[in-house]
C-alpha cells in the first residue's frame, strides 16, 4: 500500500452529527465521500446509558447496497460515556454512500433507553 502524500497516512474521523436513538430501529443518516476512502474503525460513543434487558441494541454501518460493513451489539446497562469500536477493513469508491443504522432497537422490561453518536475512522485517497 502507498499513499499520495504523508498527510493521507493520518487517521481522520467522521461522527454523524445527530444522536442515534437506540430504542428505535432506523437509519440514522448517511455520508458520501468524494474520494477513495479506507475505513479503519466503526464506533459509537454513548451519551445516555443503555437499558435493554430484553433485546440488546445493534448499530451498523452499511454500504450503498445495504451490506453491513461492521456492527456493534451494545450491552445492557452500558454507561453513558462508554465508547465501543470495531475494526473495519473496507475501501469505498468515490460517491458511494455509507449509512449509519440502528438495526436492532433496545427493548427493556421497564423502559428501554440509550443514545449515542456513531462514527467512522478513515483514510482518504487510499491507493493500492
Secondary structure, 3 states (H helix, E strand, C coil): CEECCHHHHCCEEEECCCCEECCCCEEEEEEECCCCEEEEEEEEEEEEEEECCCECCEEEEECCCCCEEEEEECCCCCCCCCEEEEEEEEEECCCCEEEEEEEECCECCCCCEEEEEEEEEEEECEEC
